[in-house]
C-alpha cells in the first residue's frame, strides 16, 4: 500500500513534540508565535475529524539527562523535566483552545490543581469528544524519554501512528547538519532503525512501536501546517513501519 493511502486510513494519531519545538528562535522558554502556529496546525488536523493526542517534551525548560551537569541525581532531574512538560502542555492547551478547538491537558504526574491526571479512560473519553489531548509528564517515571512516552500512549490508546516532529524532514543516514553527504530514508522498518542505531528516537521507543506494530512518521515541524501536511502525505518525511 502506498504511504499516502495508508495515512488516509488513520483515525487516531499521537503527535510527539519536543519542548525545543516550542521555543522557536529563542534559546529557551516558549515563543508565542511558534506556539500559536503549532496550535493552529493541531486544530486544523482535528477539524479533519482525526483524533489527536500530543505528547510534549520539556527540553525548552529542563532536560532530565542534563541534570548530572548541574549536580542533580538522574531520577530527581527527570522529575524536574516532567514538571517542565506540564508547563508546556498547559501553554499548548490554551493556545489550541484560542484557535476554537477544544483541548485537555492530562499529566502522568498527578497535579489535579492544575490539570487532569492521566488515565487511559479519561484520554479516550476526551478523544471521542473531538478534544485534542495534550499528554504531559512522559511515562510518569524517571529514566524514560518522552519518545518512549509517545510510543506507550500510542499503544495503550490504540493509535494508528506516532507522528514524530523534528527539526529535519525525516530520518537520515547521518546528521544532515553536520554531514552534507547524509541522505534521507524514504521508508525504514523498526528493525532497521534499531540495527542502524538511528538516533531520531531512542531504542526503547522504536522497540515498543515495533512490538505493537505502530508506524512512525518522522517529519519537520519548521513550517506552518507541517503536522497537517505530514498527516495528508504532502510533506517530505520518513515512514518507519513494522
N, C-alpha and C positions, 0 to 999 in steps of 0.2 A: 504494500500500500504506500503511495507517495506520502511524504511528510505532511503536505498541506491537507490531504484527505484525512489523514489520521488525526491531525489537530482539530479538524472540523467536527469530530465526534466527541470532543471533550466537553463535559458538562460542569466539572468542578476542578479547579486548579489551586495549587499553593504557589504563591509568588514569594521568592526569597530575596529580600532587600537587605543589603549591608547598611550599617549605620553610616558608613562613608558616603553612600549614595545620597544621603540626605543633607550633607554639608556643602554640596555644590562647590563653588570656588574657594570656600573658606578652608582653614586648616583644622577646624573642629566645630562642634556645635551644629545647629540647624540653620540652613539657608532658606529663608522664607519662600523665595521664588521657586527653588528646587522642590521643596516640599509641596507647594501648590501644584507644580507641574506633574509630579508623580501622583498626587491625589486625584487630579483631573483625569489622568490616564487610567487609574484604577476604577474611577466612577464610570468612565467610558466603557471599560470592559464589562462591568456589572450591568450596564444598560443593554448589553447583548443577550442578557439572560443567563450568563455563566456565573456560577457560584465561585466567589473569590475569597481565599484565605491568604493573608500576608504574614509571613514570619520575618520579623525585623531584627537586625543586629543592633549593637550598641557601640561600635568602634569609633564613632564620631565623638563620643564622650570618654569611654574607657574600654580597653580590651583586657580581658582577664589574663591572657597569656603574657601580657606585658607587665603584670603585677610584680613579677620577680625583680624586674629592674627598679622597682620602687620599694623593694624590701617587704613586699606583701606575699604571704604564702599563697599558693595557687588556688586552693579551694576558696579562700576568702576573696581573692582577686576576682575569681569567676562570679562570686555572689555580687560583687560590685558591678561587674559587667552586665549581669542580669538586670540589675536596677536601671542601668543605662538604657537597656532595651525597652523598659516600661516608659521611660521619658519619651523615647521616640514613638512608641505606639500611641501614646496619648496625643502627641502632636499630629500624627498622621490621621488618627481618628477624627480629630476636629477638622483637619483640612479636607478630608473626604466628605464630611457632613456639610462643610461650606460649599461643596460642589452640588449639593442637593441629593446626595446619595447616603442612605443610612449606613452606619458603621458601628461596630462594637469592638473595644479593646478588651482582650482576655489575657490574663497573666498566669503563667505556670507557677510563679512565685506569688502566693496569696497576699494580696493587699487590698481587701474589699473596700477600704475607704476611698480608693482612687480608681479602681476598675474591677470588673468581674473576674473572679478566679476562673482559670481554665478548667473545663471538663469537656469530654467528647460530646456529651449530650447537649451541653449549652452551645457549643460551637455549631453542631449540626442544626440545632433549632434556629440559630441566627442565620446560617447559610440558607436554610429553607425559606426564610423570610426575605431573601434577597438583600441581606446586610453584608457588607464587606467585613470580614472578621480579621482584626489585626491581632496577631498572636505574639505576645511578649514573654520574656523570661526563659527563652530557649526551651530546654527539656525540663527545667526546674532543678537540674543537678549540675554540680561542677564537673569539669573535665570533658564536657561535650560542647561542640560548637553549635552555633545556630544553623549551620548547614545540616548537621545531624538532626537538629530540631525540626527543620523543614521536612526532611525525609520521614521522620517519625510522625509528624502531623499529617503528612500526605497519606501515609499508610493507615493510620487509625481513622482518618476521616474519609477513606476510600476515594481519594482524589485521583483524577485521571493522569496528572502530571505534576512535576515540580518545575517551575519557571525560575531559573537562576539568573538574576540580573547582575551584571558585572560591568567593569569599565571597558571591556573589549567585546567584539562581536562574535564570540564563540570560544571554542577550545583550540589552542594552538600547540604545535609541536614543541615550542619553547615560548618564553615571554616575548611577545612581539615588540614590546617597548625597549627590550634590551638586545634582541636578536633580529636584525632585519631580514634574515633568511627564514624565519619561522613561517610555517604555513598552517592554515586553518583546516580543521577537520569538518567535513560536512555531516558525517554520521559516525558514531562510535557505539560499541557495546559497553555495558558496565564493566565487563571483564577486561576489555581493552583499556578502559580508563584507569582501572586499578593496576593492571600489569605495567602500564606505561608511567605510572605514578604522576598522572596529570593533576596539577595542584589546584584546579579551579574549584573543586570541592574536596573535603577530606575523605579518606578511605572509608571511614565508618558510614558516612552519608551515602557514598556510592554503593557500599555493601547492603545497606538497609533498603535502598531503592531497588537493587538487584533482586534481593530476596522477595520483595513484594511486587516485582515486575512493573515498576513505576518509571516511565520515561522521564528524562530531564532535558529541558531545552535551555541552552546557555546563550544569552544574548546581551547586547549592550543597552544600558539604561540611559545613555548620554543624551538622547534626542527626545523631543516631545512626541508622545504617542508611542514610545518604544515598546511598552508592555502589550498594547493592543496590536501593534504591528507584528510582534512575535507571535501573539495568540492567533492572528489571522494568517500566519505563514508568509508575511510580506517582507520581513526583515532578515538580514543575514544572521545566521545562528548556527550552533552545533546541536544536533539531535543525538542524545545518548539514550540508547534503548536496551531492553533486557536481552 
